[in-house]
């Protein structure tokens, strides 16, 4: 009888031990696939949530396979293949995050297919919900780049004195012009505070200038911030200055009429 009792107790201990091990294993697995699946949220963003809702960026892991684009014939076909692939990946991987964001009235989720990222406005609760979604790799704040303070006009004029001007000679542009390379026919663009397309140093080289007194701004100007409806503008002056350096003429810059200006206004500047 004693032997039989000992056998029962041994079996009971074995079963309890196995159950305990199973529970411990389950708990460990739950920990690995529970709390650690949430994407990291930037510490500064978490701190900023104390001030109220913030505009933040959500990054996703999925990347498009662009190898098929290289097999396409012609620039337009390759560009379309790249666009289609990137757009498809962004649409698929961001769908759930957009759905969650849309439950908050003021979230205003905006998708960016080029980098497979999503910009959302919300509080910490929303950020944590999105961070916990499958495929999200990080949640962090927008980065604002401050404008460089311009040099005093008098100082700039003195520094630019000479023929060619100091800046032109410094980069050897005059030597390139001497070889007949003027940049004619090249289109350049700038992401800045905007551009005053009517500025005397730029209006002649603006791609949207029809040279008959009229202008066509379509595809020559992009304003994501909505600060300049209808036509290009610059409410700071920085963008006009830098574009003048790049493609200026008409006495302000002695470079020959060459590169044509194509302006972009960057939100937040």
ROMARPA-971382 format. One line per 3 residues: for each residue x, y, z of C-alpha. Coordinates in steps of 0.001 Angstrom, whole numbers. Last residue first. Example, Ala and Ser with C-alpha at 12.3 -4.5 7.8 and 13.67 -1.06 7.14 Angstrom:
% ROMARPA-971382
13670/-1060/7140  12300/-4500/7800
This chain:
% ROMARPA-971382
10245/76290/-43380  7631/73840/-42060  6274/72758/-45420
8829/72951/-48217  8000/75109/-51206  9256/73784/-54488
10472/75801/-57467  11720/74937/-60942  14342/77343/-62218
16008/77050/-65612  19729/76470/-65848  21511/78669/-68350
21365/82350/-68982  25035/83218/-68597  26367/83549/-65064
26789/87151/-64025  24404/86901/-61114  22320/89885/-60153
22730/91429/-63592  19800/89646/-65238  20736/86168/-64048
19974/83720/-61269  19912/79931/-61562  21581/78449/-58496
22521/81545/-56510  19184/83142/-57341  17490/79925/-56240
19223/80318/-52883  18032/83891/-52458  14475/83171/-53588
14292/80296/-51118  15476/82452/-48216  13058/85292/-48862
10648/84509/-46043  7142/84703/-47523  8201/83243/-50873
5586/82894/-53604  4657/80628/-56490  1148/80875/-57982
-2461/79997/-57279  -2382/79347/-53570  847/80231/-51770
805/78855/-48226  -806/75510/-49090  1863/73620/-47151
2498/71126/-49955  3333/73934/-52430  4607/72580/-55729
5657/74698/-58689  6693/74055/-62276  4322/71159/-62933
1525/73637/-63665  2761/77211/-63139  2233/78441/-66700
3097/82123/-66995  2045/84968/-69288  3801/88078/-70592
4820/86431/-73853  7953/84766/-72538  5984/81650/-71505
7657/81791/-68086  6962/78522/-66222  10546/77376/-66575
11748/80458/-64674  14976/81679/-66271  13799/85155/-67231
11892/85608/-63960  14913/84803/-61827  17177/87843/-61387
14305/90289/-61897  12243/88587/-59150  8820/87661/-60555
9207/83975/-59598  9485/84855/-55919  10528/81400/-54763
9440/79201/-51867  10701/78636/-48344  12979/75792/-49507
13014/72678/-51653  14847/73766/-54802  14675/72743/-58430
16975/72568/-61445  16163/72143/-65125  19052/71974/-67607
18510/73430/-71077  21541/75723/-70919  23933/74737/-68158
26632/77024/-69538  29293/74619/-70778  31131/76520/-73519
34625/75730/-72251  34948/79246/-70850  31738/78601/-68926
33478/75741/-67090  36366/78011/-66133  33912/80635/-64871
32264/78009/-62665  35517/77304/-60827  33828/76836/-57445
35634/79752/-55831  35534/81847/-59011  31739/81956/-59013
31598/82625/-55283  34071/85507/-55509  32271/87217/-58402
33833/86991/-61820  34595/89792/-62082  34847/91175/-58587
32627/92103/-55677  30614/89268/-54119  32145/89680/-50667
31316/93393/-50627  27730/92720/-51653  27328/90012/-49009
28614/92277/-46242  26211/95047/-47227  23275/92619/-47364
23926/91195/-43890  24365/87404/-44123  21159/85422/-43955
20209/83422/-40844  20169/79717/-41658  16633/78392/-41559
15732/75859/-38902  15242/72199/-39885  12205/70678/-38199
12256/66941/-37620  8884/65258/-37365  8481/63128/-34287
9110/59356/-34068  7283/56052/-34332  9342/53049/-35394
9284/49655/-37117  5585/49106/-37888  5056/45794/-39692
2474/44355/-37305  656/46992/-35268  1763/47788/-31711
3261/51145/-32721  -129/52202/-34099  -1889/51631/-30790
989/53279/-28914  842/56397/-31095  -2927/56628/-30642
-2607/56509/-26856  258/59003/-26909  -1839/61646/-28646
-2549/62312/-32304  -1546/63726/-35670  -282/61217/-38229
2408/61065/-40901  2838/57680/-42579  5978/56151/-44038
6756/53879/-46942  9688/56028/-48093  8346/56855/-51573
4757/55944/-50714  4154/58814/-48314  744/58451/-46644
-1005/61250/-44775  -3106/60456/-41719  -5368/63364/-40644
-5505/62422/-36946  -8176/65050/-36128  -11167/62686/-36017
-9432/59759/-34329  -10770/56446/-35652  -9004/57352/-38889
-5653/56601/-37246  -6599/52939/-36703  -7623/52513/-40351
-4487/54310/-41507  -2381/51941/-39411  -4207/48920/-40862
-3698/50035/-44473  -57/51080/-44124  1575/47831/-45272
-707/47298/-48261  -855/50836/-49594  2850/51437/-49052
3817/48206/-50848  1525/48955/-53788  2730/52546/-54073
6389/51511/-54126  5823/48885/-56822  3625/51118/-58978
6030/54049/-58747  9040/51905/-59641  7224/50322/-62599
6030/53747/-63742  9580/55137/-63655  10881/52146/-65609
8182/52540/-68272  8809/56288/-68589  12591/55831/-68824
12430/53294/-71643  12432/49511/-71684  11557/47768/-68431
13992/45202/-67067  15332/47560/-64399  11798/47930/-63027
11674/44219/-62202  14445/44669/-59637  12405/47180/-57637
11337/44868/-54814  9389/47170/-52519  10249/47410/-48836
8069/46451/-45893  9383/47514/-42489  7139/50519/-41875
7906/53948/-40378  5305/56077/-38564  5924/59808/-38360
4444/62137/-35757  2334/65293/-35556  1678/65864/-31870
-1372/66030/-29630  -932/67736/-26268  1923/69249/-24246
2577/65985/-22376  2759/64312/-25784  6075/66135/-26171
7730/63781/-23674  6629/60712/-25609  7908/62377/-28784
11250/63059/-27141  11515/59418/-26117  10922/58142/-29680
8431/55279/-29783  9873/51810/-30330  7763/49342/-32328
5495/47078/-30305  6300/43388/-30694  8261/43244/-27436
5178/43500/-25226  3423/40496/-26635  5302/38018/-28809
8303/37603/-26550  6303/37923/-23351  3752/35381/-24512
6559/32969/-25339  8012/33360/-21867  4600/32885/-20270
3956/29790/-22362  7328/28325/-21399  6635/28997/-17728
3187/27433/-18072  4641/24367/-19777  7324/24030/-17131
4725/24262/-14383  2552/21684/-16093  5517/19316/-16403
6345/19757/-12724  2740/19222/-11683  2588/16034/-13770
5848/14757/-12299  4762/15576/-8747  1487/13703/-9283
3285/10696/-10732  5633/10615/-7741  2661/10901/-5335
880/8019/-7058  4017/5868/-6950  4536/6678/-3245
961/5646/-2486  1431/2313/-4292  4608/1629/-2407
2873/2334/893  0/0/0
